[in-house]
Amino acid sequence: MSICIDDLTKKILSEASCNIIFFKELIDFITTLTPSNDDLELKHLNNELCEYSKKYSIKKDSSTYFIFDNIRHAFINYCSGGILAIYQRREAEGWYPKIIIPFNIGDRKDIELLDNNVVIYRGASKDEYNSKRFAQSWTLDENIAKQFAFNHYEGQPDYRDTIRVVLKTIIDKADIYYHQKDGREKEVIINSNKLIFNSIDIIKEAVLD
């Protein structure tokens, strides 16, 4: 499913370490399931996962259930539409298993319409900029990046009193894994390992309060 195991493990150890065995066996159980995008089969798979959590008496108001529920959500999305679906339908407002896109997904015809050197933008936290570990989702539209930086998450408690930035850089067309020219957010999913930190500029910065 292209989930970052290191990120998932860190989350489990920090917030649900008493249920490590449950998560290990959950992952083993998921690997036995046969993905299907048929509506009835999806419902059956979803029910199987929910019953699995009940078998371990995982309480719905617990951190363990929160992590489990996001894994369940990711798996069902993967079944319904593959890696692209799990990436695009992830819950970006809070914690969600980190999805890594390792290769081209979809048709490259829209990517080939772009210039060889593509100007891209991202709305992010100043912490992400300082860490030099950038996410893969960027946009061709500066205004959309501004919305993600300052508007989309302003009601979330975790975003209060944080420094938000709009980033701008250039990337080679060959390092873009996905783009749909008619997409509302003009998103490009990139190979973030190809970004050159010194070429990434902060073009707007503000504190959300």
C-alpha positions as MATLAB code, in Angstrom:
seq = 'MSICIDDLTKKILSEASCNIIFFKELIDFITTLTPSNDDLELKHLNNELCEYSKKYSIKKDSSTYFIFDNIRHAFINYCSGGILAIYQRREAEGWYPKIIIPFNIGDRKDIELLDNNVVIYRGASKDEYNSKRFAQSWTLDENIAKQFAFNHYEGQPDYRDTIRVVLKTIIDKADIYYHQKDGREKEVIINSNKLIFNSIDIIKEAVLD';
ca = [
       0.000    0.000    0.000;
       3.096    2.239   -0.031;
       2.690    3.121    3.658;
       5.879    4.314    5.337;
       6.495    1.622    7.955;
       8.992    3.750    9.890;
       6.445    6.551   10.297;
       3.697    4.111   11.286;
       5.952    2.344   13.789;
       6.921    5.663   15.379;
       3.247    6.555   15.823;
       2.419    3.185   17.392;
       5.389    3.272   19.771;
       4.630    6.826   20.898;
       0.876    6.480   21.405;
      -0.105    2.804   21.528;
       2.955    0.867   22.643;
       0.834   -1.387   24.879;
      -0.808   -2.814   21.749;
       2.200   -3.512   19.549;
       1.185   -7.167   19.187;
      -2.275   -6.121   17.990;
      -0.781   -3.977   15.229;
       1.727   -6.619   14.194;
      -1.039   -9.186   13.877;
      -3.289   -6.635   12.170;
      -0.700   -6.063    9.422;
      -0.255   -9.815    9.068;
      -4.048  -10.167    8.796;
      -4.315   -7.456    6.141;
      -1.731   -9.247    3.999;
      -4.086  -12.260    3.887;
      -6.968  -10.193    2.489;
      -7.584  -10.050   -1.241;
      -8.083   -6.452   -2.458;
     -11.190   -5.809   -4.564;
     -12.892   -2.655   -5.823;
     -16.290   -4.320   -6.022;
     -18.698   -2.457   -3.724;
     -19.950   -5.574   -1.973;
     -16.437   -6.917   -1.527;
     -15.259   -3.561   -0.169;
     -18.065   -3.624    2.385;
     -17.103   -7.172    3.335;
     -13.417   -6.239    3.726;
     -14.342   -3.230    5.836;
     -16.529   -5.386    8.080;
     -13.748   -7.950    8.455;
     -11.358   -5.272    9.683;
     -13.918   -3.821   12.100;
     -14.614   -7.276   13.505;
     -10.889   -7.819   13.894;
     -10.609   -4.810   16.202;
     -13.592   -6.037   18.218;
     -11.874   -9.389   18.692;
      -9.104   -7.552   20.538;
     -11.600   -5.381   22.459;
     -10.069   -2.158   21.144;
     -12.038    0.751   22.591;
     -13.233    3.329   20.059;
     -12.060    6.286   22.139;
      -8.499    4.977   22.437;
      -5.320    5.983   20.603;
      -5.010    2.401   19.425;
      -8.396    2.548   17.714;
      -7.567    5.924   16.133;
      -4.428    4.482   14.531;
      -6.252    1.288   13.553;
      -9.120    3.234   11.983;
      -6.750    5.217    9.798;
      -5.009    2.022    8.683;
      -8.434    0.556    7.867;
      -9.371    3.698    5.921;
      -6.100    3.568    3.977;
      -6.546   -0.103    3.076;
     -10.112    0.374    1.832;
      -8.997    3.330   -0.283;
      -6.175    1.237   -1.698;
      -8.634   -1.514   -2.611;
     -10.998    0.929   -4.312;
      -8.458    2.762   -6.447;
      -4.864    1.726   -5.826;
      -1.982    3.931   -4.676;
      -3.424    7.102   -6.216;
      -6.707    6.707   -4.311;
      -5.016    6.082   -0.979;
      -2.843    9.170   -1.532;
      -5.578   11.540   -2.665;
      -8.178   10.437   -0.100;
      -5.878   10.522    2.890;
      -6.988   12.590    5.890;
      -4.534   15.477    5.644;
      -6.016   17.489    8.520;
      -4.638   15.199   11.199;
      -2.401   12.153   11.512;
      -2.668    9.590    8.741;
      -0.292    6.829    7.674;
       2.393    8.461    5.560;
       1.966    7.403    1.943;
       5.035    7.224   -0.287;
       4.615    7.357   -4.056;
       7.721    5.552   -5.369;
       7.060    5.697   -9.121;
       4.877    7.107  -11.893;
       1.184    6.540  -11.336;
      -1.454    7.020  -13.983;
      -0.956    8.268  -17.527;
       2.000   10.604  -18.132;
       0.278   12.421  -21.007;
      -0.615   15.456  -18.862;
       2.908   15.571  -17.454;
       4.365   15.622  -20.944;
       2.397   18.807  -21.693;
       4.419   20.677  -19.049;
       7.674   22.538  -19.633;
      10.873   20.625  -18.965;
      11.540   22.821  -15.924;
       8.337   23.217  -13.910;
       7.664   25.932  -11.340;
       5.861   24.418   -8.347;
       4.490   25.704   -5.033;
       3.600   24.219   -1.668;
       1.761   25.524    1.374;
       3.487   24.061    4.426;
       4.743   24.668    7.932;
       8.009   26.434    8.616;
       9.038   23.261   10.462;
       8.781   21.278    7.226;
      10.981   23.819    5.485;
      13.564   23.736    8.278;
      13.612   19.940    8.375;
      14.427   19.738    4.648;
      12.047   16.766    4.464;
       9.387   17.799    1.985;
       6.133   16.065    1.162;
       5.431   14.926   -2.378;
       2.284   16.942   -3.025;
       2.871   20.356   -4.640;
       0.827   22.547   -6.985;
       1.329   24.574  -10.136;
      -0.828   27.374   -8.708;
       0.583   29.833   -6.162;
      -2.904   30.797   -4.925;
      -3.759   27.189   -4.151;
      -0.503   26.871   -2.190;
      -1.513   29.981   -0.210;
      -4.868   28.398    0.622;
      -3.177   25.269    1.943;
      -0.706   27.350    3.911;
      -3.108   29.787    5.557;
      -6.769   28.813    5.082;
      -7.512   25.108    4.817;
      -6.302   24.143    8.290;
      -6.710   27.378   10.238;
      -9.469   25.865   12.399;
      -7.335   22.924   13.487;
      -5.949   23.294   17.050;
      -2.559   21.878   16.023;
      -2.106   24.712   13.532;
      -2.624   27.578   15.968;
       0.418   29.691   16.787;
       2.429   27.969   14.068;
       4.464   29.565   11.314;
       3.087   28.748    7.877;
       4.880   29.352    4.588;
       4.391   29.242    0.851;
       7.301   27.582   -0.909;
       8.409   27.930   -4.519;
      10.944   25.961   -6.515;
      11.630   24.404   -9.908;
      11.645   20.695  -10.672;
      12.477   18.670  -13.755;
       9.413   17.275  -15.523;
      11.005   13.820  -15.370;
      10.767   13.955  -11.561;
       6.983   14.387  -11.531;
       5.120   11.168  -10.795;
       1.551   12.380  -11.329;
      -0.335   15.338  -12.749;
      -3.871   15.766  -14.050;
      -4.159   19.026  -15.990;
      -7.887   19.381  -15.245;
      -7.469   18.735  -11.519;
      -9.026   21.426   -9.322;
      -5.901   21.813   -7.163;
      -3.467   21.632  -10.113;
      -1.553   19.086   -8.073;
       1.743   17.515   -8.993;
       3.084   14.549   -7.053;
       6.853   14.665   -7.229;
       9.952   12.711   -6.334;
      10.827   14.923   -3.370;
      14.291   13.392   -3.165;
      15.127   15.358   -6.310;
      14.412   18.735   -4.711;
      17.429   20.988   -4.180;
      17.010   22.695   -0.818;
      18.982   25.800   -1.756;
      16.604   26.384   -4.664;
      13.472   26.362   -2.498;
      12.318   29.879   -1.651;
       9.865   31.059    0.990;
       7.713   33.585   -0.861;
       5.206   34.216    1.944;
       5.289   33.584    5.696;
       2.741   34.186    8.457;
       1.719   32.949   11.901;
      -1.686   31.291   12.306;
      -3.270   32.460   15.560;
];
